[in-house]
């Protein structure tokens, strides 16, 4: 991002979510998840889900949030949980959050892990409506 470029609300939200994860403030990060994401977390909590994802990987020291050009309408609708409410078509963004052990990981295999998050509005609030780990 170039200096002076405006950051989208979704990216600001993604940065707050990632910062909570980096600070190991999993309770705060989990409150940013939509109810259907929380209900379907493997391991029963965001902390357990991320701990399992990070096994045998270096501990993250830095994160970077980048916006993906995809939209909800590029995704197969069967990827969304059946209990997910109707999504506000006016607001949805895919973000990739890369957690790395050092400032410039090369090759990509040196990443601690990354998260694909779908940010949407639910009752006027931004939430992580989709969470996928890589």
N, C-alpha and C positions, 0 to 999 in steps of 0.2 A: 504494500500500500504506500502510495506516495504521500509526502507531507502535505497536510491540508485537506486530504481526501476524507470525505465524511464516512463514518462507520455506520453501517445499518443497525437498526435495533436488534435484529437477529444476531449479528456478529457481536454486539455488545453483550447480549444475553449469553452467547456461546463463550465469550471470554470470562464472564462471571462464573458460569458453570465449570469451566476448565480450571479456573483459579481455585474454586472450592475443592475440586478433586486434588489439585497439586498440594493444597494446604492440608489435605486429608480431613477436610471438613465434610464428611460424607453425609451427615444429617442435612446440612444446608443444600448440598448438591442433590440429594434425593428429593427434597421439597420442590425442586425445579422440574421434576419428572411428572408427566401426566399420570393419572391414577392407573390407567391400563398398562403403562410401562412398569410401574412399581409392582403391580399384581403379577406380572410375568417375568420378573427378574430371576434368572437362575441364581441359586444360592440364597434367595430370599431378601437380599439387600444389595444396594449399589456397591457397598464396600466389599462384600463377598464376591460379587460379579467381577469387579475390577481386580481383586486379589488373584482370582483364578486366571484371569486374562494375563496378568503380569508374571505368572510363574515362569521361572527360568529366563527372565528378561531383566535387563538392567533397570534399576530404579529411575523413574523419570525425574528430571531436574528442570525441565523447561517444556512449555507447550506453545503450539502455534495453531491458530484458528484460521481456516481458509474457507471461503464460500465456494460451493460447488454449483455449477450451472444447471443442475437438474432441477426439476420441479416435481411436485407430487404427481402430476399427471404423466410423468415419464415412468412412474413405477407401476408394477402390477398391483391392482387393488387388493388381491388376495394376500399381499405381504402385510397388510394392516390387520391388527387383531380384531376379532368380531365385535368386541365390546368397545372399540374406539368410537367416540361420537363423530358426527359429521364434522368435517374439517372446514374451517373458514377458508373459502377459496381465495379470499383477498390477501391472505398472509400465510406463507409457508416457505421455508428455506431449508436447504440441506447445507450442513456445515461439516467439515472434516477437522477434527481436533487431533493433532499429532503430538504425542508426548514423547520426549526424547531425553536421553541421559546427558547430552551435551548440546551446545548451541547449533552445530551444523552436522547432523548425522549423515554420514555417507558410508556405505550404501544404506538404502532404506531398511535393510535387515537389522541395522543397529538401533532402530526405534524401540522404545519400550513397548508401546502399543499405540493404536489410534482408534478414535471413536467417530463413527458417522452418526450425526444427530439430526433429526428432523425437528425444526422449531416451528411451532404454530401457536395460534391464539386459542385459549380455552377460557371462556367466560371473561374475556377482556385481558387476560394475563398470558404472557409468553410461557410456554412449557416445552419440554423435550417430549415430543409425541412419538418419536421413534429413536431407538438406541441400538446401534450395532457396533460390535467390537471387531477390530482387525489386528 
